[in-house]
Amino acid sequence: MKKQIIPITFLFAAILMLGSISSANAQSNIIGKPVPIPIQYTLQVAQNDFPNQMNWADAKKACEALGEGWRLPTKDELNSMYINKNAIGGFSPNSYWSSTEMPPVFAWNQYFNYGGRINDQKTNKNYVRAVRPL
């Protein structure tokens, strides 16, 4: 019986493909079934938060990496999300990043336990929920 040798390039390609499948699964777990904000119906909110808190720059990149128009919400959109948090569901009672900056070192965030909005240093870590226009 002759042994069959699998070329290294094939194994490397298979490993890369598994990594991209895993990445796609992580994205679909975050996006889930997007929820429109009940009052406006002009914005979809990802069903889930990203699994880890992150700094502002990483949060912005992570949302954009979801593709198809996904991004961090503006501070006004984030406030609409807070107002409709029960209808949207799944929020932590902690602070979430918005895309609204106070350059060079601050960006707006909002607490989802009492609604307070503050400027936070971009290097601090907060929760992240992506949005996209309908």
Long-range contacts (C-beta under 8 A, 24 or more apart in sequence): 27-65, 27-66, 27-67, 30-66, 30-130, 31-66, 31-70, 31-130, 34-132, 35-87, 35-88, 35-89, 36-134, 37-77, 37-80, 37-81, 37-84, 37-88, 38-84, 38-87, 38-88, 39-80, 39-83, 39-84, 40-80, 41-134, 42-133, 42-134, 43-73, 43-77, 43-80, 43-131, 43-132, 43-133, 43-134, 44-131, 44-132, 44-133, 44-134, 45-73, 45-81, 45-88, 45-129, 45-130, 45-131, 46-70, 46-129, 46-130, 46-131, 47-89, 47-90, 48-90, 48-129, 49-90, 49-91, 49-92, 49-96, 49-127, 49-128, 49-129, 50-127, 50-128, 50-129, 50-130, 53-94, 53-125, 53-126, 53-127, 53-128, 54-125, 54-126, 54-128, 55-122, 55-123, 55-124, 55-125, 56-97, 56-107, 56-120, 56-122, 56-123, 56-124, 56-126, 57-122, 59-97, 59-126, 59-128, 60-97, 60-99, 62-128, 62-130, 63-128, 63-130, 63-131, 66-130, 68-132, 69-132, 69-133, 70-130, 70-131, 70-132, 71-99, 71-130, 71-131, 71-132, 72-97, 72-98, 72-99, 72-128, 72-130, 72-131, 73-98, 73-99, 73-129, 73-130, 73-131, 74-98, 74-99, 74-100, 75-99, 75-100, 75-108, 75-110, 75-117, 77-131, 78-108, 78-109, 78-110, 78-117, 79-110, 79-115, 79-117, 81-129, 81-131, 82-110, 82-112, 82-115, 85-112, 91-127, 91-129, 92-127, 94-126, 94-127, 95-120, 95-126, 95-127, 96-126, 96-127, 96-128, 96-129, 97-126, 97-127, 97-128
